């Protein structure tokens, strides 16, 4: 990955980012150093040097590392353990592998995919259907994976 630009986030923009993060705004503490990295990947927001947030279509959302540092309260999709090996390779989430999901998820929302046993995040993606449909359907894709364990964002070292 080649970094094109790196700069500190202004207070006004930082306030907007925190508002859009919702339940995950706690990732940015009051005294944190917040920087943005522009590269060939989605924009990454560094919190005290750690890649905890990424910008997806100008919308901030937690990275997997960010999800590991906070409690996952909303916008989650739980997959069975049989899906884990596929998720680690960047596969999209299929409806048959979903055991539960946040019922408030709407089509197009950014979501965190977690495993059912350990409740650890596996991927970040965009929902293709609502949370209720994810659980009810037994065929087809439910989530388009954007970021997964083992990809360039996960392995990012600054």
C-alpha positions in Angstrom: 0.0 0.0 0.0 1.3 3.4 -1.0 0.3 6.4 1.2 -0.6 9.4 -0.9 -1.6 11.8 1.8 -1.6 11.9 5.6 -3.1 14.8 7.7 -4.8 15.5 11.0 -8.6 15.7 11.1 -10.0 19.1 11.9 -12.3 19.5 15.0 -15.4 20.3 12.9 -14.9 17.2 10.7 -14.1 15.1 13.7 -17.4 16.0 15.3 -19.2 15.0 12.1 -17.4 11.6 12.0 -18.3 10.9 15.7 -22.0 11.7 15.0 -22.1 9.3 12.0 -20.3 6.5 13.9 -23.2 6.3 16.3 -22.6 3.4 18.8 -19.0 3.2 17.7 -18.1 6.9 18.4 -16.4 5.7 21.7 -13.5 4.7 19.5 -12.4 8.3 19.4 -11.6 9.6 22.9 -11.5 13.3 23.8 -7.6 13.4 23.9 -7.0 11.1 20.9 -4.7 12.1 18.0 -6.8 11.6 14.9 -5.2 11.4 11.4 -6.5 10.5 8.0 -4.5 8.4 5.5 -5.4 8.5 1.8 -4.1 5.7 -0.4 -5.3 3.3 -3.0 -7.5 1.7 -0.2 -10.5 3.4 1.4 -9.5 6.4 3.5 -8.3 5.1 6.9 -8.7 7.2 10.1 -5.9 6.6 12.6 -6.8 6.9 16.3 -3.5 7.3 18.2 -1.7 5.6 15.3 -4.1 2.6 15.1 -6.3 2.1 12.0 -9.7 1.9 13.8 -12.0 3.6 11.3 -12.3 3.7 7.6 -14.3 5.9 5.2 -16.6 3.9 2.9 -18.3 6.1 0.3 -17.7 9.2 2.6 -19.3 7.3 5.6 -17.1 6.5 8.6 -17.4 3.0 10.0 -15.2 0.9 12.3 -12.5 -1.4 10.9 -12.2 -4.9 12.3 -9.5 -3.7 14.7 -11.9 -1.0 15.8 -14.6 -3.5 16.3 -12.2 -5.6 18.5 -11.8 -2.5 20.8 -15.4 -1.8 21.5 -18.7 -3.6 22.3 -20.6 -4.6 19.2 -24.1 -3.3 20.0 -25.7 -2.7 16.6 -25.4 -3.4 12.9 -24.0 -6.9 13.4 -24.5 -10.1 11.4 -23.8 -13.4 13.2 -22.5 -16.3 11.0 -22.1 -20.0 11.9 -18.6 -21.5 12.4 -18.8 -23.2 9.0 -18.6 -19.7 7.3 -15.5 -18.6 9.2 -12.9 -20.1 6.8 -14.7 -18.5 3.8 -14.9 -15.2 5.6 -11.2 -15.2 6.3 -10.6 -15.4 2.5 -12.9 -12.5 1.8 -16.0 -14.3 0.7 -19.4 -12.5 0.7 -21.8 -13.6 3.4 -24.5 -16.0 2.2 -27.9 -16.1 3.9 -27.8 -19.9 4.8 -24.7 -19.2 7.0 -26.4 -16.4 9.1 -27.7 -17.5 12.5 -28.9 -14.0 13.6 -28.7 -10.3 12.7 -29.6 -6.9 14.1 -33.3 -6.5 13.1 -32.7 -2.8 12.5 -30.3 -3.4 9.5 -31.6 -1.9 6.3 -30.5 -2.7 2.8 -27.3 -0.8 2.0 -26.2 -0.4 5.7 -22.6 -1.0 6.7 -22.4 -4.1 9.0 -20.0 -6.0 11.2 -19.9 -9.8 10.6 -19.1 -11.8 13.7 -18.8 -15.5 14.5 -21.5 -17.2 16.7 -19.1 -18.9 19.2 -16.6 -16.3 20.1 -18.5 -13.2 18.9 -15.3 -11.9 17.3 -15.5 -9.7 14.2 -14.6 -11.4 10.9 -15.4 -8.8 8.3 -17.0 -5.5 7.5 -19.5 -5.3 4.7 -22.5 -3.7 3.1 -25.9 -5.4 3.6 -27.7 -6.4 0.4 -31.0 -7.2 2.2 -32.6 -6.2 5.6 -31.6 -7.9 8.9 -34.9 -9.7 9.1 -34.5 -11.1 5.5 -31.0 -12.3 6.3 -32.3 -14.6 9.0 -35.4 -15.8 7.1 -33.8 -16.4 3.7 -32.0 -19.7 3.0 -30.4 -18.8 -0.3 -28.5 -16.0 -1.9 -26.0 -13.3 -0.8 -26.8 -11.2 2.3 -23.6 -9.1 2.8 -21.0 -7.8 0.3 -17.6 -8.0 2.1 -15.5 -4.8 2.0 -12.8 -5.6 4.6 -11.9 -8.9 6.2 -9.3 -10.4 8.5 -6.0 -10.8 6.6 -6.5 -8.1 4.0 -4.4 -5.0 3.5 -6.4 -2.9 6.0 -6.1 -5.6 8.7 -2.3 -5.9 8.1 -1.7 -2.1 8.0 1.3 -1.1 10.1 2.0 2.6 10.6 
